[in-house]
Amino acid sequence: MWFSNNPSKAWGEKFFLLYTPYWIAGMALLMLSGAGGRWGDGPLNLAMLILAAPAVVVPALIRNESDLGRPWWRSYWFKFNLWMAVFAGTGSYFGSEYFFDVLGMVYDYPQLNWRLDSTLVGSGEQSVPTIMYTSAYFYFISYHTCALLVLRRFKTSALGRHRWLWPLAVCVCAYFFAWAETLAMTNGPIAEQFYYQDLPRMLRWGSAYYAAYFVISFPLVYRLDEGKDEDWTLSRTVLEALAASMLVLLALDIMTRYVGTIY
């Protein structure tokens, strides 16, 4: 099986797959136009919102799950959006500090003044532009949707009978997405605005550090409404996303303690 046998979840997964080329095309247009290095806070944040909005607005307008006994706030597409918003938001607020100080990530957007990040975590030498919260949100929507399909296909195959292979599949999937994003984002038109001080080392070792996000989030969000008739409450959805966020923060801090900086 690629898609869930829960009809609400299966529809959501298919929708988020269709949504993915939209934001990729929009980001490519922004990058190729050089807008990231020229536009100010208002235009860039508006552009990010335009790219993110269809993930919520489109299913809200076209999807009716009354035949499944679900109002819109209990549909998978809404709960998955909520989970991603919490996870991407906490990751941007706290996790970015580890990327700055441990992995040598650099955001060079001198024209942007709208910034938000942790007060006590990190050295404070860099800060996070608000556009990164929105972009992390729709990036994570697509990463997690694709990962869930791959992991479900694995879990429902003959190999899935061997439970000891499940953690390995999660780790491989997590490392792939971490490595692929790092490579794609640092070799494009925004290389002057977003880069790593030691890219080869980041790709080799830093990707494993970044993969800690997904080693935790992929199997946890996999559980969201996975059963055929499963229907999580909003409170459980938020609490599980917060739990995943806390586990990521612990993982990043423990790795920093025992491994140190990458660059």
SVG drawing of the C-alpha trace seen along z (x, -y; Angstrom):
<svg xmlns="http://www.w3.org/2000/svg" viewBox="-23 -46 58 57">
<polyline fill="none" stroke="black" stroke-width="0.4" points="0.0,0.0 1.1,-3.5 -1.9,-5.4 -3.7,-5.0 -6.8,-2.8 -8.3,-5.6 -10.3,-7.5 -9.8,-10.9 -6.1,-10.4 -5.7,-9.0 -7.4,-12.0 -5.2,-14.3 -2.0,-12.5 -3.0,-12.8 -3.9,-16.4 -0.5,-17.3 1.3,-15.5 -0.6,-17.6 0.2,-20.7 3.9,-20.1 4.7,-21.1 2.9,-24.4 5.2,-25.6 8.3,-24.2 7.5,-26.2 6.8,-29.3 10.1,-29.0 12.0,-28.4 10.5,-31.6 11.5,-33.6 15.0,-32.2 15.6,-32.6 14.3,-36.2 16.7,-37.1 13.8,-38.3 15.3,-36.8 18.2,-39.2 16.2,-42.3 12.7,-42.2 11.9,-43.5 10.0,-42.0 6.5,-42.8 6.8,-41.4 8.8,-38.3 6.5,-37.4 3.5,-37.9 5.0,-35.7 5.6,-32.9 2.0,-33.2 0.8,-32.9 2.8,-29.7 1.6,-28.3 -2.1,-29.3 -3.4,-26.6 -2.4,-23.9 -5.3,-25.1 -7.5,-27.1 -8.0,-24.7 -9.1,-21.6 -11.3,-23.9 -13.1,-24.9 -13.3,-21.6 -13.3,-18.9 -16.5,-17.8 -16.2,-14.8 -19.8,-14.8 -20.3,-11.4 -17.4,-10.2 -19.0,-11.8 -16.2,-14.3 -16.5,-18.1 -13.7,-20.0 -11.6,-20.4 -11.6,-16.6 -10.4,-15.9 -6.9,-14.6 -5.9,-17.5 -6.6,-19.9 -5.0,-17.9 -1.9,-17.3 -1.6,-21.0 -1.9,-21.7 0.8,-19.1 3.2,-20.5 2.6,-24.1 3.5,-23.2 6.5,-21.1 7.9,-23.5 7.3,-26.5 9.1,-25.1 11.9,-23.8 12.4,-27.2 12.3,-28.9 14.6,-26.6 16.3,-24.3 17.6,-27.0 20.0,-28.1 21.7,-24.6 22.0,-24.9 23.7,-28.3 26.1,-27.3 26.7,-23.6 26.3,-23.2 27.6,-26.5 24.3,-27.5 24.2,-31.1 21.2,-33.3 22.4,-36.4 19.3,-38.6 20.5,-42.1 17.4,-43.7 15.0,-41.7 14.1,-43.1 11.1,-40.9 12.9,-38.2 11.9,-35.7 13.9,-33.1 14.9,-31.8 16.2,-34.3 18.3,-31.9 19.2,-29.1 22.2,-29.7 24.9,-32.3 22.6,-35.0 25.0,-35.9 22.3,-35.2 18.6,-35.4 15.7,-33.8 13.8,-35.8 10.0,-35.2 9.9,-34.0 11.7,-30.8 8.8,-29.8 6.4,-29.7 8.9,-28.0 9.7,-25.3 5.9,-24.7 5.3,-23.9 8.7,-22.1 7.8,-19.9 4.3,-19.2 5.8,-17.7 8.7,-15.9 6.5,-14.2 3.8,-13.3 6.3,-11.6 8.0,-9.9 4.8,-8.5 4.0,-6.9 7.4,-5.3 7.3,-4.1 3.8,-2.7 4.8,-0.9 7.8,0.6 5.7,1.5 3.0,3.3 5.5,5.2 7.1,8.5 10.1,6.7 7.7,5.0 7.3,8.3 10.8,8.0 10.3,5.4 13.9,4.7 14.1,3.3 11.5,0.5 14.0,-1.7 16.5,-1.2 13.9,-2.3 13.1,-5.4 16.7,-6.3 17.4,-5.9 14.4,-7.9 15.3,-10.7 18.9,-10.9 17.8,-11.1 15.4,-14.0 18.0,-15.9 20.8,-15.4 18.6,-16.2 17.3,-19.5 20.8,-20.6 22.2,-19.9 19.3,-21.5 19.1,-24.6 22.8,-25.4 23.6,-25.0 20.9,-27.2 20.3,-30.9 20.0,-31.7 23.5,-30.4 24.6,-33.9 21.6,-34.2 21.6,-30.7 24.7,-28.5 26.9,-26.4 30.4,-27.4 31.6,-23.8 29.2,-22.3 31.0,-19.0 31.2,-18.3 27.6,-19.4 26.4,-17.0 28.4,-14.1 27.9,-14.5 25.6,-17.4 22.8,-15.6 22.9,-13.0 22.4,-15.7 19.5,-17.2 18.1,-13.8 17.4,-13.7 14.3,-15.8 12.9,-13.2 13.9,-10.1 11.6,-11.4 8.9,-13.1 8.3,-10.5 7.2,-7.6 5.3,-9.9 3.2,-11.7 2.8,-8.3 0.5,-7.4 -1.9,-10.3 -5.3,-8.8 -3.5,-5.8 -6.1,-3.2 -9.0,-2.9 -11.5,-4.5 -9.0,-6.4 -9.9,-10.0 -7.5,-11.9 -8.7,-14.9 -7.2,-18.3 -5.7,-18.3 -4.0,-15.0 -2.7,-16.2 -1.1,-19.3 0.3,-17.4 1.9,-14.8 3.5,-17.5 4.8,-19.2 6.2,-15.9 8.0,-15.4 9.4,-18.9 10.7,-18.3 12.3,-15.0 14.0,-16.8 15.3,-19.5 16.7,-16.8 18.3,-15.0 20.0,-18.1 21.3,-19.1 22.6,-15.6 24.4,-15.3 25.9,-18.7 27.2,-17.7 28.9,-14.5 29.7,-15.2 30.4,-19.0 30.3,-21.3 30.3,-20.0 32.1,-22.9"/>
</svg>
